Amino acid sequence: MIFNLLLIFLPLILLIIGGYVCSTLFVISEETLVRCVTDFFMPLLVFYSLYTSDITLTQTLKLGGAVSLVVLVLLFLAFVYCRRFKVDFKAFAPPIIFMNSGFLGIPLMQLWQGSEAMNIIVIYDQVQTFYIFTLGIVIVSGGFTFKGVAEMAKSPLLWAIILGFVFKYASVNLPVPLLKAIDYCGAGAPALAIFALGCSLSKRKIKADVHLVAGIILRTGFGFMVGLATVHIFGISGVARTVVIVGSSLPSAVFSVMLPLRYGVNAQFAGGMVLATTVLSIITIPLVFYFSELL
């Protein structure tokens, strides 16, 4: 089973390597590439996935509750660790509580179980995106500011979430040609997101210390355990159960680097976490899939 999961992971590995190599050979702006993915391709994919999804409102609320619990528990654990070891909470917390459920999770689930799993991780990711642009900004900026609210309101991803849910549950009928166009444009998001992740890794450095090891354990190990507990609490089963457990233990989000940088917080730890957890994910993701089915 683990070998089969590694084969599923192979296209992602090739895209990450491709992004990494290209970014070392050519001048590629990480910020421009990420903005293209997050502000154009990903919103179209998110809107289409939410609009065409057969997931019920009850299932959506359960997923929202599960993601919220995962984020809050990891936030608490990060806070306790920072208080105990006198670590900067602003720099330490984001890569612990925010996982790469978008750039990595969406293409991963698409390869694993097709549109069914992908639609679930899209909802998971968009709930987390809401927390990134709210709770994340509060953490790195030291408070809920007008600038943070303005940044949140300008995010195409958040508007894609809102419009996707509104159009779906209000039964708004979109013209078929328009829907096909949105589908076609959004289909490029998973591959481009993974390529962008590979590019971002070439600009990261690892500072190996005890805090990095602790961060990896919190992000992956405790993420897995919290995800496992969450599916039992909310009664989530089937494909959604695996998606939530695996999603909760994915590598640190790329945004956990960009958010601190945008607010003047040292992002060295976050950069090391993104690089370390992504490289280790070649091993950890198949293991998490295996144990999520076993337990």
Sequence and secondary structure as in RCSB ss.txt:
>XXXX:A:sequence
MIFNLLLIFLPLILLIIGGYVCSTLFVISEETLVRCVTDFFMPLLVFYSLYTSDITLTQTLKLGGAVSLVVLVLL
FLAFVYCRRFKVDFKAFAPPIIFMNSGFLGIPLMQLWQGSEAMNIIVIYDQVQTFYIFTLGIVIVSGGFTFKGVA
EMAKSPLLWAIILGFVFKYASVNLPVPLLKAIDYCGAGAPALAIFALGCSLSKRKIKADVHLVAGIILRTGFGFM
VGLATVHIFGISGVARTVVIVGSSLPSAVFSVMLPLRYGVNAQFAGGMVLATTVLSIITIPLVFYFSELL
>XXXX:A:secstr
 HHHHHHHHHHHHHHHHHHHHHHHHS   HHHHHHHIIIIIHHHHHHHHHHH    HHHHHHHHHHHHHHHHHHH
HHHHHHHHHHT  HHHHHHHHH B TTTTHHHHHHHHHHHHHHHHHHHHHHHHHHHIIIIIHHHHHTS  HHHHH
HHHT HHHHHHHHHHHHHHTT    HHHHHHHHHHHTTHHHHHHHHHHHHHTT     SHHHHHHHIIIIIIHHH
HHHHHHHHTT  HHHHHHHHHHHTS B THHHHHHHHTT   HHHHHHHHHHHHHHHHHHHHHHHHHHH 
